[in-house]
């Protein structure tokens, strides 16, 4: 029983590594937004829409990763 519980902790910790990748992805999306706006300010609105879409998709990956960690931790 103790071995199973420790394996769950290790698995949940490994599953949440995707949260770090999502943080890097969000930083990359908004860094690209700043660069794009600085190169062509007239496209500000279109670039912002695309950045918000990229943010939402990257955040969805993070939520899936967190959900998998919780499923591993609290499932039977």
GROMACS elastic network, one bead per residue, 0.5 to 0.9 nm:
[ bonds ]
;  ai    aj funct       b0    kb
    1     4     6  0.51389   500
    1     5     6  0.63011   500
    1     6     6  0.86998   500
    2     5     6  0.51236   500
    2     6     6  0.61797   500
    2     7     6  0.85505   500
    3     6     6  0.51822   500
    3     7     6  0.61025   500
    3     8     6  0.86182   500
    4     7     6  0.50631   500
    4     8     6  0.62225   500
    4     9     6  0.87703   500
    5     8     6  0.50659   500
    5     9     6  0.63866   500
    5    10     6  0.87719   500
    5    73     6  0.84081   500
    6     9     6  0.50601   500
    6    10     6  0.62533   500
    6    11     6  0.85627   500
    7    10     6  0.50948   500
    7    11     6  0.60155   500
    7    12     6  0.84788   500
    8    11     6  0.50582   500
    8    12     6  0.59769   500
    8    13     6  0.84455   500
    8    72     6  0.61211   500
    8    73     6  0.54226   500
    8    74     6  0.84709   500
    9    12     6  0.51935   500
    9    13     6  0.61203   500
    9    14     6  0.86056   500
    9    69     6  0.89910   500
    9    72     6  0.82109   500
    9    73     6  0.64419   500
   10    13     6  0.51469   500
   10    14     6  0.61894   500
   10    15     6  0.86157   500
   11    14     6  0.50917   500
   11    15     6  0.60719   500
   11    16     6  0.87323   500
   11    69     6  0.72918   500
   11    72     6  0.67112   500
   11    73     6  0.77438   500
   12    15     6  0.50424   500
   12    16     6  0.63933   500
   12    66     6  0.86513   500
   12    68     6  0.74907   500
   12    70     6  0.67582   500
   12    71     6  0.81240   500
   12    72     6  0.56968   500
   12    73     6  0.57454   500
   13    16     6  0.53885   500
   13    17     6  0.69258   500
   13    69     6  0.69059   500
   14    17     6  0.55039   500
   14    18     6  0.83206   500
   14    69     6  0.78685   500
   15    18     6  0.66120   500
   15    19     6  0.86586   500
   15    65     6  0.61017   500
   15    66     6  0.72506   500
   15    67     6  0.89057   500
   15    68     6  0.63979   500
   15    69     6  0.51202   500
   15    70     6  0.89084   500
   15    72     6  0.83847   500
   16    19     6  0.55725   500
   16    20     6  0.78743   500
   16    62     6  0.82746   500
   16    65     6  0.56392   500
   16    66     6  0.56600   500
   16    67     6  0.87239   500
   16    68     6  0.78109   500
   16    69     6  0.58350   500
   17    20     6  0.56975   500
   17    21     6  0.71127   500
   17    65     6  0.77827   500
   17    66     6  0.89575   500
   18    21     6  0.50388   500
   18    22     6  0.62623   500
   18    23     6  0.87478   500
   18    61     6  0.76938   500
   18    62     6  0.62047   500
   18    64     6  0.87865   500
   18    65     6  0.56757   500
   18    66     6  0.79551   500
   19    22     6  0.50214   500
   19    23     6  0.63466   500
   19    24     6  0.87961   500
   19    59     6  0.88453   500
   19    61     6  0.81196   500
   19    62     6  0.50750   500
   19    63     6  0.80180   500
   19    65     6  0.66399   500
   19    66     6  0.72317   500
   20    23     6  0.51051   500
   20    24     6  0.64247   500
   20    25     6  0.86619   500
   20    62     6  0.83447   500
   21    24     6  0.51000   500
   21    25     6  0.61235   500
   21    26     6  0.86749   500
   21    58     6  0.89732   500
   21    62     6  0.79623   500
   22    26     6  0.61183   500
   22    27     6  0.85387   500
   22    58     6  0.58205   500
   22    59     6  0.64714   500
   22    60     6  0.88198   500
   22    61     6  0.68496   500
   22    62     6  0.55120   500
   23    26     6  0.52261   500
   23    27     6  0.62758   500
   23    28     6  0.86352   500
   23    58     6  0.84047   500
   23    59     6  0.84372   500
   23    62     6  0.82874   500
   24    27     6  0.51371   500
   24    28     6  0.61804   500
   24    29     6  0.87154   500
   25    28     6  0.50121   500
   25    29     6  0.61836   500
   25    30     6  0.87695   500
   25    54     6  0.87673   500
   25    55     6  0.80868   500
   25    58     6  0.64124   500
   25    59     6  0.87698   500
   26    29     6  0.50936   500
   26    30     6  0.63430   500
   26    31     6  0.84093   500
   26    54     6  0.78294   500
   26    55     6  0.58385   500
   26    58     6  0.65045   500
   26    59     6  0.76883   500
   27    30     6  0.54207   500
   27    31     6  0.58936   500
   27    32     6  0.84870   500
   28    32     6  0.60453   500
   28    33     6  0.85223   500
   29    32     6  0.52621   500
   29    33     6  0.63033   500
   29    34     6  0.89240   500
   29    51     6  0.61203   500
   29    52     6  0.86619   500
   29    54     6  0.64907   500
   29    55     6  0.67571   500
   29    58     6  0.89187   500
   30    34     6  0.62822   500
   30    35     6  0.86272   500
   30    51     6  0.65835   500
   30    52     6  0.88179   500
   30    54     6  0.89194   500
   30    55     6  0.81040   500
   31    34     6  0.52289   500
   31    35     6  0.63459   500
   31    36     6  0.86170   500
   32    35     6  0.50458   500
   32    36     6  0.59637   500
   32    37     6  0.85242   500
   32    51     6  0.83252   500
   33    36     6  0.50822   500
   33    37     6  0.61046   500
   33    38     6  0.84826   500
   33    44     6  0.86375   500
   33    47     6  0.64811   500
   33    48     6  0.69456   500
   33    50     6  0.86750   500
   33    51     6  0.63797   500
   34    37     6  0.52783   500
   34    38     6  0.61042   500
   34    39     6  0.86607   500
   35    38     6  0.51282   500
   35    39     6  0.62388   500
   35    40     6  0.86831   500
   36    39     6  0.51942   500
   36    40     6  0.61161   500
   36    41     6  0.76799   500
   36    43     6  0.81731   500
   36    44     6  0.80701   500
   36    47     6  0.72600   500
   37    40     6  0.51630   500
   37    42     6  0.77329   500
   37    43     6  0.68387   500
   37    44     6  0.56438   500
   37    47     6  0.73473   500
   37    48     6  0.87944   500
   38    41     6  0.59590   500
   40    43     6  0.59637   500
   40    44     6  0.75172   500
   41    44     6  0.53711   500
   41    45     6  0.89570   500
   42    45     6  0.79270   500
   42    46     6  0.89422   500
   43    46     6  0.54839   500
   43    47     6  0.60260   500
   43    48     6  0.84979   500
   44    47     6  0.52624   500
   44    48     6  0.60404   500
   44    49     6  0.87146   500
   45    48     6  0.51364   500
   45    49     6  0.63474   500
   45    50     6  0.88239   500
   46    49     6  0.52436   500
   46    50     6  0.64474   500
   46    51     6  0.87014   500
   47    50     6  0.51399   500
   47    51     6  0.60816   500
   47    52     6  0.86664   500
   48    52     6  0.61824   500
   48    53     6  0.86120   500
   49    52     6  0.52538   500
   49    53     6  0.63476   500
   49    54     6  0.87153   500
   50    53     6  0.50446   500
   50    54     6  0.61693   500
   50    55     6  0.85611   500
   51    55     6  0.60380   500
   51    56     6  0.85670   500
   52    56     6  0.61280   500
   52    57     6  0.86615   500
   53    56     6  0.51393   500
   53    57     6  0.62862   500
   53    58     6  0.86010   500
   54    57     6  0.52425   500
   54    58     6  0.60930   500
   54    59     6  0.84749   500
   55    58     6  0.51691   500
   55    59     6  0.59950   500
   55    60     6  0.85221   500
   56    59     6  0.51127   500
   56    60     6  0.61354   500
   56    61     6  0.88205   500
   57    60     6  0.50517   500
   57    61     6  0.65521   500
   57    62     6  0.89202   500
   58    61     6  0.52368   500
   58    62     6  0.65925   500
   58    63     6  0.89137   500
   59    63     6  0.62626   500
   59    64     6  0.86704   500
   60    63     6  0.50438   500
   60    64     6  0.61997   500
   60    65     6  0.85959   500
   61    64     6  0.51356   500
   61    65     6  0.62484   500
   61    66     6  0.87142   500
   62    65     6  0.50665   500
   62    66     6  0.62241   500
   62    67     6  0.85649   500
   63    66     6  0.50231   500
   63    67     6  0.60027   500
   63    68     6  0.85675   500
   64    68     6  0.61910   500
   64    69     6  0.86604   500
   65    68     6  0.52065   500
   65    69     6  0.63757   500
   65    70     6  0.88331   500
   66    69     6  0.50684   500
   66    70     6  0.63321   500
   66    71     6  0.86526   500
   67    70     6  0.51335   500
   67    71     6  0.61128   500
   67    72     6  0.86131   500
   68    72     6  0.61285   500
   68    73     6  0.85036   500
   69    72     6  0.52325   500
   69    73     6  0.61488   500
   69    74     6  0.86339   500
   70    74     6  0.58719   500
   70    75     6  0.78835   500
   71    74     6  0.54352   500
   71    75     6  0.53381   500
   72    75     6  0.57374   500
   72    76     6  0.85175   500
   73    76     6  0.85902   500
